[in-house]
Amino acid sequence: MLKRVIKAGVVLSAGAILFTGCATKEYVKQQIKPVAEKVQTLEQRVDNLEKRVSNLESQISAIKSSTENNSNQISDLGKQIDVISAQYERLNSELQRVKASAENCAEKCDEAVRKVNELEAEVKRQNANIESLINKSLRK
């Protein structure tokens, strides 16, 4: 688009000079030549800029796509974290229940050991009494 505007400006300038009638063809060529060279240089610069813009647009599109992919992956990871967190909570609750059950079992075992020790002491005491009675009976 910029090329067309520049070309139109050159053509109008050249036309104005030609229609005035006071310039020779050679003079017009000399006057237009630097302008035409500048136009050509500007056209090359515009072409280069358009290529750069196109390249940048492609890069932006790739970045947008990558960003969308990253966003989707982050969302998926968030969901996985939620699932893992729920599993952790469930396992932690189960662990606490098992721990409480183990502590209860340990208390019962301690009580059973205490009772066994008491029974053992009672049996030893009764055995000692029986032996004492037997010894007294044998002495008579």
C-alpha positions, 0 to 999 in steps of 0.5 A: 500500500505504501508502495502505491502511494509512493509511486503515485507521488512520483508519477504525479510529480513527473506528470506535473513537470511534463505538463508544464511544458518548460522542461526537456525530457532529459531534464525530467529524467535527471530530476526523476532519477534520484526520486526513482532511486529513493522510491526503489530504496524505500520499496526495498525497505518496505519489502524487508519490513513486510517480511519482518512483520510476517516473520514476527506474526508467525513467531507470535502465532507460535508463541500463542500456540505454545502458551495455550499448550502450556496453559492446558498442561498447567490446568491438567497438572492442577487437576492431578494435584487435586486428585493427589491431594485428595488421595493424600488426605484419604491416606493420612486419615487411614494412617491416623485410624491405623495408628489409633488402632495400633495404640489401642492394641498396644494398650491391650497387649500391655494390659495382657502382659500385666495380667499374665505377670500377675497370674504368674506371681499368683501361681508362684505364690500358690505353689509356694503355699502348696509346697509349704503345706506339703512340707508341713504335712510330710514333717508330721 
